[in-house]
Amino acid sequence: MPIPSESLQALDDLISRLAAESILAQSGRDDGLVPSYSLLGDLRELCASEPVIHDALTAMHTALEQMLDAAKPFDDATLRRLRAMVEWLPVAVECVKNQNAIPPIEATAAAAPTPLAPDAATENDPAAGNVLLDLHMEENSELLTEFYGEAVDHLAQIEAALLALDQEPDNPEALNSIFRSFHTIKGNAGFLGLVPMHTLAHEVESLLDLARNQKLRLNAAIITEILRSRDALAALTNQIGNALQRGQLPTEIIPVGHLIRNVRRLAANPDQAVATETPAPTATSTPEVPVAPATPAPAETQPALAPVIPLASAPAADAAPAADTTAIPAAQKSPTAAAAPKAGAGGATVRVNTEKLDSLMDVVGELVIVQSQLLETARAHGDAGAGTPLQRNVAQLSRITKELQHTAMSLRMIPIKPTFQKMERLARDLARDFSKKVHFVTSGEDTELDRTVVEEIGDPLVHMVRNALDHGLEPTADRVASGKPETGSLHLKAYHQGSNIVIELQDDGRGINPDKIFKKAVEKGIVAPNAQLSRDEILALIFAPGFSTAEKVTSVSGRGVGMDVVKRNIEKLRGKIEIASEVGKGSIFKIKLPLTMAIIDGLVVRVGEDRFILPSTSVQRALRPSREAISTVQGRGEVLDLRGRLVPIHRLHRRFGIPADSENPWDGIMVIVEHSGRISALLVDEMVSKQEVVIKNLGAFMQGLPGVAGGAILGDGNIALILDPGTLLQAA
């Protein structure tokens, strides 16, 4: 009985994948053994109706099964048999199609050239790995989903452990962790036929194996090259993510040949510096792009795909030494030494599309609103008295709603650790560029905050770390001359403070000189020469657009951009930044952010018949002023005398063109708000309450309205505008 026609295409695909495995396999190693065994089993099933082909496949399948049972790698004889079968199978299938006699395997193998083993293929031409990533999406989509999730996690572990090894080169646990991650990526990439990833991971794994066997000692040059290789793997992994999430198949080659050459040179002579080699052009019509240092975002921010399940090639990963599979010690027993959780220790995890989390949060928000409205309705009808059935039911509903709200919020919360890890990598690279010695310490990496905040805080932290290394820390010679240790210190930490999270960057550098800041600000026309500013207001000038104290323009500073971006991005997150600095001692930059972007802790105020919500983080205090404290200053308008300091007054009813009860400022309430280091007074009629409200988008019609950040539905069903003090005061 001939092979069914519908099976022929699947047969061709399986033979092609088996051919790829046979080419990449090599004697003395188990690479490709499990995938080949699996593919031979699938081929047997498809060829069950052809005894000649089926028997040959069964014999080969049995041989590999015996090797797996004995935990043996490929040997020369088995590899020759496998490659001979790969040459014979297409001929045999073609004979079946044409109803011709099937020739014996030996005859086909004698007439065909021997396939080139991977080491031989790339020894003369490492650029052979510079090929387009072929994903075989039709048959591999599910496996690629699993591979993608695992690869993201492994790449994050690799970077963290490498940064630890940079400080502690003889750390065996970190070295074993990196080796296992590269080994797993290599095995799974080989199984899926991802040639560039497989070949590069294989070379790095071989280099790490030398280090594990004490035949080579890791140094800065080797760690840098492994980091570059990891970045190339990250770029290739991103291509897989784009294909799975957006259907965008790879169209650009991520070159790996230059990395393979560098890794081999270091393996041969680890003490010889390897010049940075740029990717060599390949003869292909597909455009080739250089590898950018691409660190994958946290798993929660990557395209949400599917639960992470081990691939069929797991036995290959299990061949690695049985030690703790995820322990990542950090440098010099610093707080970063907290190891990653062991597999299975934290329970099973599942990847969920972030749109589903946002939708859940919206529904929970609606539930909170309805619960508040129900309570108001019960009060209005006098049915909410203590002990009544309605009161008990409403109280129970309130408890469940609050618990559900906190649970839904926690689903959006992710640790800031991956972001801190990127900053550690950045500090290492910049320190090498600036020829400065830096000890980078992190703490509080397990602090969790809203996913949106984590995504947005990355850029501000990059600018802050760059400035700290370029402007803050002195050159080594200057530090020694001033009696400081030659190694500078950078401490990045996160912690909770009330309903906020605080991210703090501290350095022990030269500090910020207020006199120098003020002089530069005057030169650039940012402030008037006779301006009277407090120390905090002077320090806040570094956030002004175009401000820079750099004596010359470098690749990372001196152009007057950066810190204004930091402030703008932080304020967009409804946060604020504070500076504390002492000349000669160092500086502390403190960012205060809300825990979540979905719910705001606000102060409800009334102006006439309307209600507004002010973010609690912007409000300093509220007071009823005396008649004597109000005055008018020429050129500044109405001002409030606040303990000897003149604070500008803004009448909220005039800003929105609505009637108010308090025309005279001393009849109303002054709410003191802070923005950009300056304070102002908002005149309102009444302070209503302080409460958490769910932020609602106002839609395209009111998008970008100055002074308004969004809307919220209050317990009585009325809508209140959430004010943005920054844009409100700027517009005024």
Secondary structure by P-SEA (a helix, b strand, c coil): ccccccaaaaaaaaaaaaaaaaaacccccccaaaaaaaaaaaaaaaacccaaaaaaaaaaaaaaaaaaaacccccaaaaaaaaaaaaaaaaaaaaaaaccccccaaaaaaacccccccccccccccccccccccccccccaaaaaaaaaaaaaaaaaaaaaaaaaaaccccaaaaaaaaaaaaaaaaaaaaacaaaaaaaaaaaaaaaaaaaaccccccaaaaaaaaaaaaaaaaaaaaaaaaaacccccccccccaaaaaaaaaaaacccccccccccccccccccccccccccccccccccccccccccccccccccccccccbbbbccccccccccccccccccbbbbccaaaaaaaaaaaaaaaaaaaaaaaaaaaacccccccaaaaaaaaaaaaaaaaaaaaaaaabbbaaaaaaaaaaaaaaaaaaaccccccccccccccccaaaaaaaaaaaaaaaaaaaacccccaaaaaaaccccbbbbbbbccccccbbbbbbbbccccccaaaaaaaaaaaccccccccccaaaaaaccccccccccccccccccccccaaaaaaaaaaacbbbbbbbbcccbbbbbbbbbccccccbbbbbbcccbbbbcccccccccccccccccccccccccccccccbbbbbbcccccccccccccccccbbbbbbbcccbbbbbbbccccbbbbbbbbbccccccccccccccccccccbbbbbbcaaaaaaac
